[in-house]
């Protein structure tokens, strides 16, 4: 009878211990769960860091490969050689530009040898003419301008004279055919194939004349003469002989004057605003007779596509001469309209 309480108390003890063990196992599970989460987080970060280290290592490796290597003595010599070559190229380009500005051509030697032996001619004289000036040309041929055998003998002395004319606006028409027939008989024309003969095209004609003259004859001087001028040919030849060998010579009866700004007036200059506030022309040779030395004529030939023309050929030539090393020679003997006795030209 006394043992029964003991049995009951042992059972209650077991239930208490079981409940205590259950209570202590729950926090352990929670701690284990959070430990697993922490482990996964740390492992993920370590994996990311490893990837970053691999990528960084790859970038550093590429940078090392791209880093310039230390130059050897041969490399330095090569660099210095390139710099020296670059310097010489720049110097050569400057010399070429200077030679071009002075009017030197690559085929100058072949041109001179193909002209009249090895002797350089004295002058090429171009006399402007037009389609309706047949009677005036015959008048010149009967007065100061040689013809036939006399023209050939003059060329043997080193002087070429040609009438200068362009082509008709309607190529191959009766105007062109008449000039071709006349030239076939007289052989004293320089026909500018690429120039259209017209009054308003006269400033451009001077470019074509000097270019064609330089390309066809090697001479000391190239002379442009209007068709209303009579020449003292021997006097002009003597004047040119005294200037032989003078480069950069721009010779003529020099003048300047006011620019005409009133449209419709004689000598109107459409681009008058380019001549400054004073509206005055720069110094230039009168258009009746203009003489250029060979290098200046060559300069026109080389740069003809870029040279600007104005309303009149004399101011046009003068504008070209401003930009080059030209020697202005004002010779009163070339003032054709003056009354002085010692002159080589007069108005026809």
Protein Blocks (a to p, Z undefined) as FASTA:
>chain_A
ZZmmmmmmmmmmmmmmmmmmmmmmmmmmmmmmmmmmmmmmmmmmmmmmmmmmmmmmmmmm
mmmmmpccdddfklmmmmmmmmmmmmmmmmmmmmmmmmmmnopafklmmmmmmmnojbdc
fbdcdddddfklmmmmmmmmmmmmcghjlmmmmmmnopacdddddddfbghiaklmmmmm
mmmmnopaccdfkbccdfklmmmmmmmmmmmmmmmpccfbdcdddfkbccdfklmmmmmm
mmgoiahiacdddddddddfbghiahiafklmmnojnopacddddfkbccddfklmmmmm
mmmmmpccdfbfklmmmmmmmmpccdddddfklmmkbmbfbdcbdcZZ
